[in-house]
Amino acid sequence: MNGRRRLIGSFSHGTMANALAQSIGVQFADRDRQVVAMAGDGGLAMLLGELLTVAQHELPVKVVVHNNSSFNFIDLEMKAAGFPPYATELVNPDFAQVAESMGIRGIRVTESADLADSVRQAFDHPGPVVLDVVTEPNEMTMPPAITAEQVKGFTLYMIRTVMSGRGDELIDLARTNLRQIF
């Protein structure tokens, strides 16, 4: 933050679906300010109707959707507690097409090479935009600090996953995340 920008959020553990709602409030308070909502796919889907508010009031909010087709942080919490994840996958629509159907500019990014140009297009557009950025579902969201209890839980999760015949999921998880390191 450079003194002219502000970061607004709930930042409470487990809070979902507030990025767009808060962005709408900020944009109503200052129509001339550039407002960006950084939304998870699960959170945006929970309050998808808020896009109608953006469209009806012609609010120039830019909505960046981190689309990993999962409740990724909940998934990680389950693993850290020692449990194989259950019911954390999402079947998402194409959020860019949903936005277009509401009269909002929609841009979908499926290749990382297209991201910079797509972000430029979004910010060059004078009205509201939904930038649907499809990301790797197996890329782990890392908490700011990792405790010994979480390491123990994650180890227990790996054992339980193998014992339940889902060892291939661990291989996919390792392949995705090790690629980020090396």
Secondary structure as a PSIPRED ss2 file (coil, helix, strand):
# PSIPRED VFORMAT (PSIPRED V4.0)

   1 M C   1.000  0.000  0.000
   2 N C   1.000  0.000  0.000
   3 G C   1.000  0.000  0.000
   4 R C   1.000  0.000  0.000
   5 R C   1.000  0.000  0.000
   6 R C   1.000  0.000  0.000
   7 L C   1.000  0.000  0.000
   8 I C   1.000  0.000  0.000
   9 G C   1.000  0.000  0.000
  10 S C   1.000  0.000  0.000
  11 F C   1.000  0.000  0.000
  12 S C   1.000  0.000  0.000
  13 H C   1.000  0.000  0.000
  14 G C   1.000  0.000  0.000
  15 T C   1.000  0.000  0.000
  16 M C   1.000  0.000  0.000
  17 A C   1.000  0.000  0.000
  18 N C   1.000  0.000  0.000
  19 A H   0.000  1.000  0.000
  20 L H   0.000  1.000  0.000
  21 A H   0.000  1.000  0.000
  22 Q H   0.000  1.000  0.000
  23 S H   0.000  1.000  0.000
  24 I H   0.000  1.000  0.000
  25 G H   0.000  1.000  0.000
  26 V H   0.000  1.000  0.000
  27 Q H   0.000  1.000  0.000
  28 F H   0.000  1.000  0.000
  29 A H   0.000  1.000  0.000
  30 D C   1.000  0.000  0.000
  31 R C   1.000  0.000  0.000
  32 D C   1.000  0.000  0.000
  33 R C   1.000  0.000  0.000
  34 Q C   1.000  0.000  0.000
  35 V C   1.000  0.000  0.000
  36 V E   0.000  0.000  1.000
  37 A E   0.000  0.000  1.000
  38 M E   0.000  0.000  1.000
  39 A E   0.000  0.000  1.000
  40 G E   0.000  0.000  1.000
  41 D H   0.000  1.000  0.000
  42 G H   0.000  1.000  0.000
  43 G H   0.000  1.000  0.000
  44 L H   0.000  1.000  0.000
  45 A H   0.000  1.000  0.000
  46 M H   0.000  1.000  0.000
  47 L C   1.000  0.000  0.000
  48 L C   1.000  0.000  0.000
  49 G C   1.000  0.000  0.000
  50 E H   0.000  1.000  0.000
  51 L H   0.000  1.000  0.000
  52 L H   0.000  1.000  0.000
  53 T H   0.000  1.000  0.000
  54 V H   0.000  1.000  0.000
  55 A H   0.000  1.000  0.000
  56 Q H   0.000  1.000  0.000
  57 H C   1.000  0.000  0.000
  58 E C   1.000  0.000  0.000
  59 L C   1.000  0.000  0.000
  60 P C   1.000  0.000  0.000
  61 V C   1.000  0.000  0.000
  62 K E   0.000  0.000  1.000
  63 V E   0.000  0.000  1.000
  64 V E   0.000  0.000  1.000
  65 V E   0.000  0.000  1.000
  66 H E   0.000  0.000  1.000
  67 N E   0.000  0.000  1.000
  68 N C   1.000  0.000  0.000
  69 S C   1.000  0.000  0.000
  70 S E   0.000  0.000  1.000
  71 F C   1.000  0.000  0.000
  72 N H   0.000  1.000  0.000
  73 F H   0.000  1.000  0.000
  74 I H   0.000  1.000  0.000
  75 D H   0.000  1.000  0.000
  76 L H   0.000  1.000  0.000
  77 E H   0.000  1.000  0.000
  78 M H   0.000  1.000  0.000
  79 K H   0.000  1.000  0.000
  80 A H   0.000  1.000  0.000
  81 A C   1.000  0.000  0.000
  82 G C   1.000  0.000  0.000
  83 F C   1.000  0.000  0.000
  84 P C   1.000  0.000  0.000
  85 P C   1.000  0.000  0.000
  86 Y C   1.000  0.000  0.000
  87 A C   1.000  0.000  0.000
  88 T C   1.000  0.000  0.000
  89 E E   0.000  0.000  1.000
  90 L C   1.000  0.000  0.000
  91 V C   1.000  0.000  0.000
  92 N C   1.000  0.000  0.000
  93 P C   1.000  0.000  0.000
  94 D C   1.000  0.000  0.000
  95 F H   0.000  1.000  0.000
  96 A H   0.000  1.000  0.000
  97 Q H   0.000  1.000  0.000
  98 V H   0.000  1.000  0.000
  99 A H   0.000  1.000  0.000
 100 E H   0.000  1.000  0.000
 101 S H   0.000  1.000  0.000
 102 M C   1.000  0.000  0.000
 103 G C   1.000  0.000  0.000
 104 I C   1.000  0.000  0.000
 105 R E   0.000  0.000  1.000
 106 G E   0.000  0.000  1.000
 107 I E   0.000  0.000  1.000
 108 R E   0.000  0.000  1.000
 109 V E   0.000  0.000  1.000
 110 T C   1.000  0.000  0.000
 111 E C   1.000  0.000  0.000
 112 S H   0.000  1.000  0.000
 113 A H   0.000  1.000  0.000
 114 D H   0.000  1.000  0.000
 115 L H   0.000  1.000  0.000
 116 A H   0.000  1.000  0.000
 117 D H   0.000  1.000  0.000
 118 S H   0.000  1.000  0.000
 119 V H   0.000  1.000  0.000
 120 R H   0.000  1.000  0.000
 121 Q H   0.000  1.000  0.000
 122 A H   0.000  1.000  0.000
 123 F H   0.000  1.000  0.000
 124 D H   0.000  1.000  0.000
 125 H C   1.000  0.000  0.000
 126 P C   1.000  0.000  0.000
 127 G C   1.000  0.000  0.000
 128 P C   1.000  0.000  0.000
 129 V E   0.000  0.000  1.000
 130 V E   0.000  0.000  1.000
 131 L E   0.000  0.000  1.000
 132 D E   0.000  0.000  1.000
 133 V E   0.000  0.000  1.000
 134 V E   0.000  0.000  1.000
 135 T C   1.000  0.000  0.000
 136 E C   1.000  0.000  0.000
 137 P C   1.000  0.000  0.000
 138 N C   1.000  0.000  0.000
 139 E C   1.000  0.000  0.000
 140 M C   1.000  0.000  0.000
 141 T C   1.000  0.000  0.000
 142 M C   1.000  0.000  0.000
 143 P C   1.000  0.000  0.000
 144 P C   1.000  0.000  0.000
 145 A C   1.000  0.000  0.000
 146 I C   1.000  0.000  0.000
 147 T C   1.000  0.000  0.000
 148 A H   0.000  1.000  0.000
 149 E H   0.000  1.000  0.000
 150 Q H   0.000  1.000  0.000
 151 V H   0.000  1.000  0.000
 152 K H   0.000  1.000  0.000
 153 G H   0.000  1.000  0.000
 154 F H   0.000  1.000  0.000
 155 T H   0.000  1.000  0.000
 156 L H   0.000  1.000  0.000
 157 Y H   0.000  1.000  0.000
 158 M H   0.000  1.000  0.000
 159 I H   0.000  1.000  0.000
 160 R H   0.000  1.000  0.000
 161 T H   0.000  1.000  0.000
 162 V H   0.000  1.000  0.000
 163 M H   0.000  1.000  0.000
 164 S C   1.000  0.000  0.000
 165 G C   1.000  0.000  0.000
 166 R C   1.000  0.000  0.000
 167 G H   0.000  1.000  0.000
 168 D H   0.000  1.000  0.000
 169 E H   0.000  1.000  0.000
 170 L H   0.000  1.000  0.000
 171 I H   0.000  1.000  0.000
 172 D H   0.000  1.000  0.000
 173 L H   0.000  1.000  0.000
 174 A H   0.000  1.000  0.000
 175 R H   0.000  1.000  0.000
 176 T H   0.000  1.000  0.000
 177 N H   0.000  1.000  0.000
 178 L H   0.000  1.000  0.000
 179 R H   0.000  1.000  0.000
 180 Q H   0.000  1.000  0.000
 181 I H   0.000  1.000  0.000
 182 F C   1.000  0.000  0.000
